[in-house]
């Protein structure tokens, strides 16, 4: 499929409606019902956006006492798998060769293999004992945006099942995330032109997020690279003071900061001293250049599922200004 800006924007605009469809499905059907209710460990396998989503949810599982890890599907030094392991292969297309091979290896080792995909009739599904369909629909723009968001939701439903949360929590969260995306979209004329100009004016942008939402930074930077082909990179907020602070001196440094980390103040102190540009998302921070708020942004899981729409819309805008072709 050829990627294009107009299709990408339509995909983003459809997020609230498609999320509400997913919420309705989660209320009537537990996607993980055919998997063990208790496992010794969870190994998530994927590349790109699929791995980004798994990073955030496996961190939440570990915080709840569940042994969980997100691995590069193509890695060589990997968990061996075996009985007691829930191996979750994630691929929107269901055809990523490395993910198919990694899940097959786990199946052969005795792990319980599960496929998360937008294409239930796919090589990945053929390997898996259980297939969970993302239901993100056709992404006209050729960019994995809704599939990333739906992967987060489906994995959060796994988190809820393994830690004993009420069955309806994932559906309720998905509805709140749909409201958050609707709010950002309906008010975009008020914030997007200014934010888009701030982030993309130099052709180089940075995206920063707390460790438990690192997926937002990774996916946001990817959207800026994949669509408008900007130079864009991601960083964790506290680690920023150890690895990326150095860029504020030689560059016209422009960052989108997903707020909520104990490291926010240190980043903003350096940014202020070096006259860097920081767009804060999810908090009103006085020393930031500007901020973007949205409905439900005080809730961590809502932010996780919704906040990446801000850099996605900035990417769509920049891409359209370039002419819109990949």
JOCORLIN-V527892 format. One record per residue. RES is the residue in one letter. SS is DSSP state (~ for helix, > for strand, _ for the rest). OMEGA is omega in radians with two decimals (* if undefined). D_CENTER is the distance of its C-alpha to the mean C-alpha in Angstrom with 2 decimals. Layout:
# JOCORLIN-V527892
res=RES ss=SS omega=OMEGA d_center=D_CENTER
res=RES ss=SS omega=OMEGA d_center=D_CENTER
This chain:
# JOCORLIN-V527892
res=X ss=_ omega=3.11 d_center=21.67
res=X ss=_ omega=3.14 d_center=22.24
res=X ss=_ omega=3.07 d_center=19.40
res=X ss=> omega=-3.03 d_center=20.53
res=X ss=~ omega=-3.10 d_center=19.58
res=X ss=~ omega=3.10 d_center=21.28
res=X ss=~ omega=3.10 d_center=19.49
res=X ss=~ omega=3.13 d_center=16.05
res=X ss=~ omega=3.11 d_center=17.18
res=X ss=~ omega=3.09 d_center=18.47
res=X ss=~ omega=3.13 d_center=15.24
res=X ss=~ omega=-3.12 d_center=13.64
res=X ss=~ omega=-3.14 d_center=16.84
res=X ss=_ omega=-3.07 d_center=16.71
res=X ss=~ omega=-3.09 d_center=13.50
res=X ss=~ omega=-3.10 d_center=15.71
res=X ss=~ omega=-3.10 d_center=18.22
res=X ss=~ omega=3.05 d_center=16.09
res=X ss=~ omega=3.13 d_center=14.23
res=X ss=~ omega=3.05 d_center=17.79
res=X ss=~ omega=3.11 d_center=18.90
res=X ss=~ omega=3.11 d_center=16.36
res=X ss=~ omega=3.13 d_center=17.59
res=X ss=~ omega=3.12 d_center=21.11
res=X ss=~ omega=-3.13 d_center=20.55
res=X ss=~ omega=3.12 d_center=19.24
res=X ss=~ omega=-3.08 d_center=22.35
res=X ss=~ omega=-3.00 d_center=24.64
res=X ss=_ omega=3.03 d_center=23.18
res=X ss=_ omega=-3.08 d_center=21.51
res=X ss=_ omega=-3.10 d_center=19.47
res=X ss=_ omega=-3.04 d_center=20.23
res=X ss=_ omega=-3.10 d_center=23.92
res=X ss=_ omega=3.13 d_center=25.18
res=X ss=_ omega=-3.13 d_center=23.73
res=X ss=_ omega=3.11 d_center=25.54
res=X ss=_ omega=3.07 d_center=25.15
res=X ss=_ omega=3.11 d_center=25.68
res=X ss=_ omega=3.10 d_center=24.63
res=X ss=_ omega=-3.10 d_center=25.43
res=X ss=> omega=3.06 d_center=22.07
res=X ss=> omega=3.05 d_center=18.68
res=X ss=> omega=3.11 d_center=17.65
res=X ss=> omega=-3.03 d_center=14.33
res=X ss=> omega=3.11 d_center=14.79
res=X ss=> omega=3.07 d_center=12.73
res=X ss=_ omega=3.08 d_center=12.21
res=X ss=_ omega=-3.09 d_center=9.86
res=X ss=~ omega=-3.14 d_center=6.48
res=X ss=~ omega=3.11 d_center=7.98
res=X ss=~ omega=3.13 d_center=8.77
res=X ss=~ omega=-3.13 d_center=5.73
res=X ss=~ omega=-3.12 d_center=4.63
res=X ss=~ omega=3.13 d_center=8.38
res=X ss=~ omega=-3.08 d_center=8.88
res=X ss=~ omega=-3.03 d_center=7.95
res=X ss=~ omega=3.06 d_center=9.94
res=X ss=~ omega=3.04 d_center=12.68
res=X ss=~ omega=3.11 d_center=13.23
res=X ss=~ omega=3.08 d_center=13.89
res=X ss=~ omega=3.12 d_center=16.12
res=X ss=~ omega=3.13 d_center=18.02
res=X ss=~ omega=3.11 d_center=18.61
res=X ss=_ omega=3.08 d_center=20.15
res=X ss=_ omega=3.13 d_center=22.36
res=X ss=_ omega=3.07 d_center=20.84
res=X ss=_ omega=-3.05 d_center=21.00
res=X ss=> omega=-3.13 d_center=17.55
res=X ss=> omega=3.00 d_center=16.01
res=X ss=> omega=-3.09 d_center=13.33
res=X ss=> omega=2.92 d_center=15.43
res=X ss=> omega=-3.11 d_center=15.46
res=X ss=_ omega=-3.10 d_center=17.02
res=X ss=_ omega=-3.10 d_center=19.66
res=X ss=_ omega=3.12 d_center=20.70
res=X ss=_ omega=3.12 d_center=24.39
res=X ss=_ omega=-2.98 d_center=24.63
res=X ss=_ omega=3.05 d_center=22.75
res=X ss=_ omega=-3.07 d_center=23.32
res=X ss=_ omega=-3.09 d_center=26.36
res=X ss=_ omega=-3.13 d_center=25.39
res=X ss=_ omega=3.14 d_center=28.21
res=X ss=_ omega=-3.10 d_center=29.28
res=X ss=_ omega=3.14 d_center=27.17
res=X ss=> omega=2.98 d_center=23.92
res=X ss=> omega=-3.12 d_center=21.23
res=X ss=> omega=-3.05 d_center=19.63
res=X ss=> omega=3.08 d_center=16.46
res=X ss=> omega=-3.05 d_center=15.99
res=X ss=> omega=3.10 d_center=12.82
res=X ss=_ omega=-3.14 d_center=13.39
res=X ss=_ omega=-3.13 d_center=12.92
res=X ss=_ omega=-3.03 d_center=16.45
res=X ss=_ omega=-3.04 d_center=17.84
res=X ss=_ omega=3.11 d_center=19.79
res=X ss=_ omega=-2.98 d_center=18.11
res=X ss=~ omega=-3.10 d_center=21.31
res=X ss=~ omega=-3.13 d_center=20.08
res=X ss=~ omega=3.07 d_center=17.93
res=X ss=~ omega=-3.12 d_center=20.95
res=X ss=~ omega=-3.13 d_center=23.27
res=X ss=~ omega=3.13 d_center=21.37
res=X ss=~ omega=3.09 d_center=21.28
res=X ss=~ omega=3.10 d_center=24.93
res=X ss=~ omega=3.11 d_center=25.86
res=X ss=~ omega=3.10 d_center=24.57
res=X ss=~ omega=-3.10 d_center=26.42
res=X ss=~ omega=3.13 d_center=29.54
res=X ss=~ omega=3.12 d_center=29.29
res=X ss=_ omega=3.04 d_center=29.35
res=X ss=_ omega=2.99 d_center=25.75
res=X ss=> omega=-3.04 d_center=24.56
res=X ss=> omega=3.12 d_center=22.37
res=X ss=> omega=3.07 d_center=19.67
res=X ss=> omega=2.95 d_center=17.81
res=X ss=> omega=-3.03 d_center=14.60
res=X ss=> omega=3.03 d_center=14.93
res=X ss=_ omega=-3.09 d_center=15.51
res=X ss=_ omega=-3.07 d_center=18.98
res=X ss=_ omega=3.05 d_center=21.08
res=X ss=_ omega=-3.02 d_center=24.01
res=X ss=_ omega=3.10 d_center=22.60
res=X ss=~ omega=-3.13 d_center=23.56
res=X ss=~ omega=3.12 d_center=20.77
res=X ss=~ omega=3.13 d_center=22.05
res=X ss=~ omega=-3.14 d_center=25.54
res=X ss=~ omega=-2.96 d_center=24.83
res=X ss=_ omega=2.98 d_center=23.24
res=X ss=_ omega=3.13 d_center=25.36
res=X ss=> omega=3.08 d_center=22.84
res=X ss=> omega=3.10 d_center=20.45
res=X ss=> omega=-3.09 d_center=17.77
res=X ss=> omega=-3.10 d_center=17.13
res=X ss=_ omega=-3.14 d_center=13.86
res=X ss=_ omega=-3.12 d_center=16.03
res=X ss=_ omega=-3.13 d_center=13.78
res=X ss=_ omega=3.12 d_center=16.96
res=X ss=_ omega=3.08 d_center=17.91
res=X ss=_ omega=-3.02 d_center=15.67
res=X ss=_ omega=-3.09 d_center=18.67
res=X ss=_ omega=3.14 d_center=17.23
res=X ss=_ omega=-3.10 d_center=16.44
res=X ss=_ omega=-3.10 d_center=12.84
res=X ss=_ omega=3.13 d_center=9.92
res=X ss=_ omega=3.10 d_center=8.32
res=X ss=~ omega=3.12 d_center=9.43
res=X ss=~ omega=3.06 d_center=9.10
res=X ss=~ omega=-3.11 d_center=5.32
res=X ss=~ omega=-3.14 d_center=5.88
res=X ss=~ omega=3.07 d_center=8.95
res=X ss=~ omega=3.07 d_center=7.97
res=X ss=~ omega=-3.09 d_center=6.53
res=X ss=~ omega=-3.11 d_center=9.83
res=X ss=~ omega=3.10 d_center=11.95
res=X ss=~ omega=3.06 d_center=11.19
res=X ss=~ omega=3.05 d_center=11.91
res=X ss=~ omega=3.04 d_center=15.03
res=X ss=~ omega=3.08 d_center=15.96
res=X ss=~ omega=-3.11 d_center=15.71
res=X ss=~ omega=-3.12 d_center=17.99
res=X ss=~ omega=-3.05 d_center=20.37
res=X ss=~ omega=-3.12 d_center=20.85
res=X ss=~ omega=3.03 d_center=21.44
res=X ss=_ omega=3.07 d_center=23.60
res=X ss=_ omega=3.12 d_center=21.88
res=X ss=_ omega=-3.04 d_center=23.45
res=X ss=_ omega=-3.08 d_center=22.58
res=X ss=_ omega=-3.06 d_center=21.68
res=X ss=~ omega=-3.09 d_center=19.11
res=X ss=~ omega=3.11 d_center=16.04
res=X ss=~ omega=3.14 d_center=17.74
res=X ss=~ omega=3.09 d_center=18.61
res=X ss=~ omega=-3.11 d_center=15.16
res=X ss=~ omega=3.09 d_center=13.96
res=X ss=~ omega=3.12 d_center=16.98
res=X ss=~ omega=3.08 d_center=16.32
res=X ss=~ omega=3.07 d_center=12.82
res=X ss=~ omega=3.10 d_center=14.77
res=X ss=~ omega=3.13 d_center=17.31
res=X ss=~ omega=3.13 d_center=15.02
res=X ss=~ omega=3.10 d_center=13.78
res=X ss=~ omega=-3.13 d_center=17.47
res=X ss=~ omega=3.12 d_center=18.61
res=X ss=~ omega=-3.10 d_center=16.61
res=X ss=~ omega=-3.07 d_center=17.81
res=X ss=~ omega=3.14 d_center=21.35
res=X ss=_ omega=-3.00 d_center=21.84
res=X ss=~ omega=3.13 d_center=20.32
res=X ss=~ omega=-3.11 d_center=23.87
res=X ss=~ omega=-3.05 d_center=24.46
res=X ss=~ omega=-2.97 d_center=21.64
res=X ss=~ omega=-3.13 d_center=20.09
res=X ss=~ omega=-3.12 d_center=23.24
res=X ss=~ omega=-3.12 d_center=23.73
res=X ss=~ omega=3.13 d_center=20.17
res=X ss=~ omega=3.11 d_center=19.77
res=X ss=~ omega=-3.12 d_center=23.11
res=X ss=~ omega=-3.03 d_center=22.41
res=X ss=~ omega=-2.93 d_center=19.27
res=X ss=~ omega=-3.02 d_center=20.51
res=X ss=_ omega=-3.09 d_center=24.27
res=X ss=_ omega=-3.05 d_center=24.73
res=X ss=_ omega=-3.11 d_center=22.43
res=X ss=> omega=-3.08 d_center=20.62
res=X ss=> omega=-3.14 d_center=17.68
res=X ss=> omega=-3.09 d_center=15.85
res=X ss=> omega=-3.00 d_center=12.66
res=X ss=> omega=-3.11 d_center=13.04
res=X ss=> omega=3.05 d_center=11.39
res=X ss=_ omega=-3.08 d_center=12.90
res=X ss=~ omega=-3.07 d_center=12.69
res=X ss=~ omega=3.05 d_center=11.28
res=X ss=~ omega=-3.13 d_center=8.20
res=X ss=~ omega=3.12 d_center=8.27
res=X ss=~ omega=-3.14 d_center=4.68
res=X ss=~ omega=3.12 d_center=4.96
res=X ss=~ omega=-3.12 d_center=8.03
res=X ss=~ omega=-3.12 d_center=7.40
res=X ss=~ omega=3.12 d_center=5.35
res=X ss=~ omega=3.11 d_center=7.91
res=X ss=~ omega=3.12 d_center=10.62
res=X ss=~ omega=3.13 d_center=10.11
res=X ss=~ omega=3.12 d_center=10.55
res=X ss=~ omega=3.07 d_center=13.60
res=X ss=~ omega=-2.95 d_center=14.91
res=X ss=~ omega=-3.14 d_center=14.51
res=X ss=_ omega=-3.09 d_center=16.04
res=X ss=_ omega=3.11 d_center=18.59
res=X ss=_ omega=3.05 d_center=18.81
res=X ss=_ omega=2.95 d_center=18.77
res=X ss=> omega=-3.07 d_center=18.96
res=X ss=> omega=-3.11 d_center=15.71
res=X ss=> omega=-3.08 d_center=14.50
res=X ss=> omega=3.11 d_center=12.27
res=X ss=> omega=3.01 d_center=13.95
res=X ss=> omega=-2.91 d_center=13.99
res=X ss=~ omega=-3.11 d_center=16.30
res=X ss=~ omega=3.11 d_center=19.23
res=X ss=~ omega=-3.13 d_center=19.24
res=X ss=~ omega=-3.11 d_center=19.39
res=X ss=~ omega=-3.14 d_center=23.05
res=X ss=~ omega=-3.02 d_center=23.77
res=X ss=~ omega=-3.04 d_center=22.15
res=X ss=_ omega=3.14 d_center=21.33
res=X ss=_ omega=-3.09 d_center=23.97
res=X ss=_ omega=-3.11 d_center=26.38
res=X ss=~ omega=-3.11 d_center=24.83
res=X ss=~ omega=-3.11 d_center=25.85
res=X ss=~ omega=-3.08 d_center=29.47
res=X ss=~ omega=-3.01 d_center=29.80
res=X ss=_ omega=2.84 d_center=27.12
res=X ss=_ omega=-2.92 d_center=26.69
res=X ss=_ omega=-3.11 d_center=23.50
res=X ss=> omega=-3.06 d_center=20.88
res=X ss=> omega=2.92 d_center=17.71
res=X ss=> omega=-3.05 d_center=15.07
res=X ss=> omega=2.97 d_center=14.87
res=X ss=> omega=-2.94 d_center=12.46
res=X ss=_ omega=3.08 d_center=15.48
res=X ss=_ omega=3.12 d_center=16.45
res=X ss=_ omega=3.00 d_center=17.31
res=X ss=_ omega=-3.14 d_center=20.97
res=X ss=_ omega=-3.11 d_center=20.69
res=X ss=~ omega=-3.06 d_center=20.27
res=X ss=~ omega=-3.14 d_center=24.06
res=X ss=~ omega=3.10 d_center=24.74
res=X ss=~ omega=-3.10 d_center=22.33
res=X ss=~ omega=3.09 d_center=23.88
res=X ss=~ omega=3.11 d_center=27.34
res=X ss=~ omega=-3.12 d_center=27.00
res=X ss=~ omega=3.13 d_center=25.51
res=X ss=~ omega=-3.13 d_center=28.45
res=X ss=~ omega=-3.06 d_center=31.01
res=X ss=_ omega=3.06 d_center=29.90
res=X ss=_ omega=3.08 d_center=29.33
res=X ss=_ omega=3.14 d_center=25.71
res=X ss=> omega=3.11 d_center=23.48
res=X ss=> omega=3.01 d_center=20.69
res=X ss=> omega=3.14 d_center=18.75
res=X ss=> omega=3.12 d_center=17.64
res=X ss=> omega=3.05 d_center=15.03
res=X ss=_ omega=3.07 d_center=15.74
res=X ss=_ omega=2.97 d_center=19.16
res=X ss=_ omega=-3.09 d_center=22.46
res=X ss=_ omega=-2.99 d_center=23.40
res=X ss=_ omega=-3.07 d_center=26.85
res=X ss=_ omega=3.05 d_center=26.66
res=X ss=_ omega=3.13 d_center=23.55
res=X ss=_ omega=3.05 d_center=24.52
res=X ss=> omega=3.14 d_center=22.91
res=X ss=> omega=3.08 d_center=20.31
res=X ss=> omega=3.08 d_center=18.18
res=X ss=_ omega=3.11 d_center=18.31
res=X ss=_ omega=-3.08 d_center=17.28
res=X ss=_ omega=3.08 d_center=18.33
res=X ss=_ omega=-3.04 d_center=17.12
res=X ss=_ omega=3.10 d_center=15.45
res=X ss=_ omega=-3.13 d_center=17.61
res=X ss=_ omega=-3.00 d_center=15.84
res=X ss=~ omega=-3.11 d_center=13.19
res=X ss=~ omega=3.05 d_center=11.39
res=X ss=~ omega=3.09 d_center=11.74
res=X ss=~ omega=-3.13 d_center=10.30
res=X ss=~ omega=-3.05 d_center=7.16
res=X ss=~ omega=-2.92 d_center=6.85
res=X ss=~ omega=-2.86 d_center=8.66
res=X ss=_ omega=-3.11 d_center=8.91
res=X ss=_ omega=3.08 d_center=6.87
res=X ss=~ omega=3.13 d_center=9.74
res=X ss=~ omega=3.09 d_center=12.08
res=X ss=~ omega=3.09 d_center=11.49
res=X ss=~ omega=3.13 d_center=10.97
res=X ss=~ omega=3.06 d_center=14.36
res=X ss=~ omega=3.11 d_center=15.83
res=X ss=~ omega=3.13 d_center=15.05
res=X ss=~ omega=3.14 d_center=16.62
res=X ss=~ omega=3.14 d_center=19.55
res=X ss=~ omega=3.14 d_center=20.22
res=X ss=~ omega=3.12 d_center=20.04
res=X ss=~ omega=3.12 d_center=22.50
res=X ss=~ omega=3.12 d_center=24.75
res=X ss=~ omega=-3.10 d_center=25.02
res=X ss=_ omega=2.91 d_center=26.20
res=X ss=_ omega=3.12 d_center=23.09
res=X ss=> omega=3.14 d_center=23.61
res=X ss=_ omega=* d_center=21.70
